[in-house]
Amino acid sequence: MSPYKPQVICLMASSVDGRTLHSRWRPKAVAGELFERVHDELAGDAWLVGRVTGQEFAKGKPYPASAKESFPREPWFARRDAKAHGVVLDARGKIAWGRSEIGGDPIVVVLTEAVADAHLAGLRSEGVSYFFAGKSELDLALALDILHRELGVKRLLLEGGGGTNGAFLRAGLIDEFNLVLCPAVDGAKGAPSVFDSTEAEADHRAPVTSMNLESSRTLDGGAMLLRYRIHNGLAEAAVGR
């Protein structure tokens, strides 16, 4: 892992039982407004989500199935000068965007080199930046290194979903966890959680050695903001701490 990786702050809003699908909560809670307020307070250089969460922002029709030209597997940035970037992991190039920004933040897609040239042509046609972090599987540490080197990202907000959060956690890449804990419960099986994994990853434990409560404060409606510093044994050893 690069010693120059951005500070990674995971920010999530959950029910008291750790679930993140707001529509299932009882009683209903206004989590979105609280989340956005804390997001703005944290003032990251970039925020990052996984493919499933990223798909929720997409507006486009599928890109053409073939391209007339091939493209080098190297970074392509439509913009570098933004105050913040919206980074989306899309290893196999599934999302057709139909837009180049989310909330004013230019989209940057993280791909593998296995993505089709036709998808790269579609991204370029819409002014969506991209770079590669792996041959056929995403290398999260490499993605962080590229964000730092290419875009100067020093403070990254990791904002889900649970599978993406879990992957960063197991890789020892999360430095801080901010949880907006809402006074609601889900209480049933099957809802997404703050940190999750596939069945194959279920026995792969995160290298977290300690979590220190840095601060806590009450938010509107009885919600709480809990801020934890995370110490990762493997990650800290890798950068010589």
Secondary structure, DSSP 8 states (H G I E B T S, - for coil): --TT--EEEEEEEE-TTSB--GGG-BS---HHHHHHHHHHHH--SEEEE-HHHHHTT-------S--SS---SS-B-S-S--SSEEEEE-TT-----S-SEETTEEEEEEE-TTS-HHHHHHHHHTT-EEEE--SSS--HHHHHHHHHHHH---EEEE---HHHHHHHHHTT---EEEEEE-S-B--STT--BSS---GGGTT----EEEEEEEEEEE-GGG-EEEEEEEEEHHHHHHTT-
